[in-house]
């Protein structure tokens, strides 16, 4: 069976890219089709056959401008030589339609295209184009209805949806009127479960791509307010704002994106992992749990699939500094069993993922 992998873009390291890497390991001979590939931004796929098209000429920073063109490029992409196409997507890659008769399209869909659907209001409020924001708002409002229609139509052509959490499954049902099989993303448990460092732990930690909707500002402000140390690992367009927000305080330490082994050391030495964003899953907090590090998470989204309040972490109710401070205060009154924390995610490993994906593929292609 000839297999092709399709993804929205490959320009940086994140949770979606980690999932695609696991599909690449599962189907190493399958080419990866994507709208934009930046080897400088991500080196994980140096051994893969990554194929791009005319959208490759645009700088990675222009990604937000290109949604209309991405949808058209994927729709026109010729995949007629393959028996199975697997799209790993949270945007336009699901639009592929030039398949040979009898070929199957399985979409591992992280979430419906957020800027068309569940995060439309947030995107319109802050499109992220600086002085061009007013113009972008006008254009996007004018285009969103036909874009939603095309996105919905693309979803109807998928043979089988697979998704990452109960939360994401609900969104796919709400916006695409399609059901999905849940296969939680794989986590490299053996990398992170190397044993905790000596107690007492001195700092909280957050690791993330630094963009506005991740709400890392809540973690910075809450730790400043409480006088707690925080290590912020990662980079992104919000980095300068977060550094400015920290105001040079010694409480907040910024660390560039790390390789997994180095990241594991930070997680193993942390008091707790702060997860303030609303995400359909969140691989990073599961990595923290695998390291025995309990999680303080916003009580919506994919976190509900793995954070059990009072057992391996704490859930806070609102995306506000006050609510997070209350969560941290309650967290510090609980004595967590590190072995219980680590064991709580023992079923999120690569072997389980491979087994469940193979089952989905077998049932879809038989």
N, C-alpha and C positions, 0 to 999 in steps of 0.2 A: 504494500500500500504506500503510495507516494503522498507525503505530508508536506504542507506548507504552513509556516507560522506567519501571522500578520499582527503588527502592533502599531499604535498611533504614531509614536516617535521614539527615538533612542538618543537622548541628548544629555542625560544626567542620571545619577544614582538615586533610586527611590524604591518604594515598595512594589510598584508595578513592574519595574525592571528586574527586581529580585524574582518575581513570579515568572516572568518571561525566561529568565535564566534557567529556572527549573524545567520549563517546557523544552528549552534547548538541550538540556542534559537528557531529557526523556526521549527527544527526537533529534539527535545530533546531526543527522543527515538532512534535516528539513531546512530549506532556506528561510530567512526571515525577511519579509517585505515590510518596509516602513517608510513614512513620508520624509523623515529626516534622521540622519545618523551622524553623531559627533563622537569620533573616537577619543577626542580630548576630554569630553565630558564623561564618558563611560568606557572602560577598557575591558569589561567582562566578556565582550562578544568578539574578541580578536580572532578566535578560532572558528567563528561562525561565517556562513555565507549570507551576509547582509546585503539586501538589494533595495536601492532607492530609485527615485525618478526625478522629474524636473523640479520638484519642490526642494531638492537637496541644495539648490543654489542659494536659497534664502538663509540668512543667519538664524541660529537657534532662537535668538531673542525675539524674532518676529512671529513666533508660533501662534500667539493669540490673534494675529491678524488673518491667519490662513485657514480657519475652520471651513469656510465655504469651499476653498480649493482642495483641502484634504478630502472632504467628502466626495468630491468629483473624482479625484485621483484614485481613491480606493474603489469607487464604483466602476471605473474604467479599467482597473487592474486585471490583466489577463492571467487567470489561474486555472485555465482549462486542462493543464497537464497533471493536475493533482486529484487524488481520490478523496483526500480529507484536508480541509482548511480549518485551522484553529486560530481564531482571533483572540488576542489578549488585549483587552481594550477598556477604556473608560471614556472614549470619545468616538471618532469617526471610522475606525478600522473595521467596525462591524458592517460597514456599507458594501463590502465586497460582494459582487453578484455574478461576475463572469466565471462561472464554474462549469465543468463539464457535466453532462447529464448523469445523474446518479451520485455525483459527489456530495459529500456532507460538509456542512459548515457548523462547527461547534464554537460558540462564543463564550470564552471565559471573561465575563463582563464584571469589572469591579463595581460599576455603578452606572446608571444612565448618564448621558453626557451632562455634566453638572451645570454648565453655563447655559444650557437650554431649558433645564427642568428645575431640580430641587434647589440650586444655588443661583438661579436667575436674578433674584432681587439683589443679592449680595454682589453679583458681578456687575449689574447696572450701577449700583451705588459706587463701586470702586473697581472699574475695569482694569486699572493698573497701567495706564498709558500717560500718567502725569498731566501735562498741559493739554494733551489731546483727549482727555476723558470726556469733555462735553460733546465733541464730535463723535466719538466712539459710541456714546450712549444713544445718540440720535440714530446712527446707522444700525446699531444692534437691535434697537426696538423695532425698527422698520423691517429688519430681516428675520427676526426670531420666529415668526409664525411659519414661513416656508421652511426654515431650518428645522424646526420641530417636526414638521410634516415629513421631511425627508428622513430625519432620524428615526421617527416612528416606523416609516415604511421599511427602512433598513432592518429594524428589529424584527419585523414580521417575516423576513426572508431567512432568518437564522433557523437552523434545524433544531438545535438544542442549546439553551442557555445554561451556563454554569456560573455560579457567583460565590462570593467570599464570606457572606454572613447572612443572618436572618434579616438584618436591617437592609442590606443590599437587595435581598430577594424581595422584600416588601416594596422597594422603590421600582424594581423592574416590573413587578406586577402592577403597580400604580400607574406608571408612565407608559409602559410598553404593552400592557395587558398580556404579558407572557409569564409563565412560571419558570423557575430555575432550580437546578440541583445545587445544593450547597456543598462545596469542597473548600474548606478553609485553606488559605495559602500555607506553603511549607516554611518552616523555620529551621535553621541550622542549630538544632538543640545542642549537639555535641560541642559546637564552638563556644557556646555561652555557659553551659552547665559545667564549669570547671571548678566550682567551689567558691564560696564567698571569702572576702578578705576579712581581716580581724575587725571586730566590733569595738567601740561604737563607730558607726558610719558618719562621715563628716559632712556629706553634701547630698542634695537632691540633684537629679539629672533629667535632661530632656534632649532627645536626639531627633532631628527632623529637618526636612527641607524648609527653609525659612521664608514662608509666604504668609500673607495676611490671614487667610482663613484657617491656618493652623493654630492661631491664637496663642502663640508663644509669649506674647506680651503679658498675658495673664500670669504665666509662671514667673516672669521677671518681676512684675509689679508685686505679686504676692510674696515672693521671697525677700524683696527689698523691704516690704512693709513688716514682715515678721523677723527680719534680721537673720535669715537662713542663707546658707551657701547654696548656690546653684551653678551647675556646669551645663552650658548650652553647647551641644555638639552639632555642627552642620554649617550650611551656608545657604544663600539665596537672596532674592531681591529685598527682603526685609532686614537683612543683617545690619546695615548701617542704622536703621531706625531702632533696632533692639539694643545696639551698642550705645546709642545716644540715650535711650531710655534708662540704661543701667547707670549712666552718669559717672562712669569711672569708679563705681563702688567695687571694693575688693570682694564683696559678697558674690558678684556675678563673674564667672569665668567663661570666656568664649574659646572654643576649641574647633579647629577645622574638621571637616569630614574625615573619619578614620576608617582604616581597614577593619574588617570584622574582629580580628584577634585583639587589636588595640581597644576597640569599642567594648569588647567583652570585659576587659580589665576595669574599665571605668564603671560598667554596670555592676560588676561583682563588688565594687567598693562603695556603691551608692546606698544612701539611706532609703531612697524611694525614687520611683520614676514618675514624673508628672506628665500626664497626657490630657491636655486641655482642649483638644480639637474634636470636632464632630466628623468622624471618618467612617467609611463603610466597613473597615476592618482595623488595620494598624499593626503591621508586622513588628515595628520597633518595640511597643510595650510587651508583646509576647516574647521577644528576645530578652527583655528585662526580667520577665517572670522566669524564663528558663535559667537566668543567672541567679535566681533566688531573690531578686529585687522586687518587692511589692510595688504596686502601681496605684497612683491617685488619678482617677479618670473621670472625665465628664460622662454623665450617666445616660447618654444616648449614643446610638450608632453601634458599630461593630464591637466596641469594648464590652458590651453586655454579653457577648458570646464567650468571654474568657475571664472577666474580672468578677469575682464573687465577693461582694462587700463584706469586709470583716475577716475574710479567710486568706485571700492573696492580694488584697488591696482595699481601697476605699473609693466609693463613687460620690461625686459632688453634683449638686442639682442644676446649677446655672452657670453659663459662661460669663461669670463676673469675678472680679478680684475678691469680693467679699465671700462668695460661695466657695472659691478655691481655698481661701484662708481657713474657712470653717472646715473644709475637707482635710487640709493639712493638720489642723489642730486635732481633729478626731483621729487621724492616721497616727499621730505621735502618742496617742494614749493606748494604742493596740500593740501587743507584742506578737509579731508574726513569726510563725515557724518556717524557717527558710526551706526546709525539706518539703513542706506542704506547698509552699509557693512554687518551687521548682516542679514538683510533680503535677501541679494543676494544668500544665501545658504539655505534658508528655505525649499527648496524642496529636500534636501539631507538627510532627516531623516530616522529613522527606519521604520516608518509606510509606507512610499513610497516604500522603498526597499522590505518589505514583500509583498506588493500588486503586485509589478512588478514581483518578483520571482515566486509568486503563479500563476500569469498569464502565465509565461513561462512554468512552470511545467504542468499546466492544458492543455496547447496547445500541449506540447510534449508527453503527456501520454494518451490523449483521443483516 
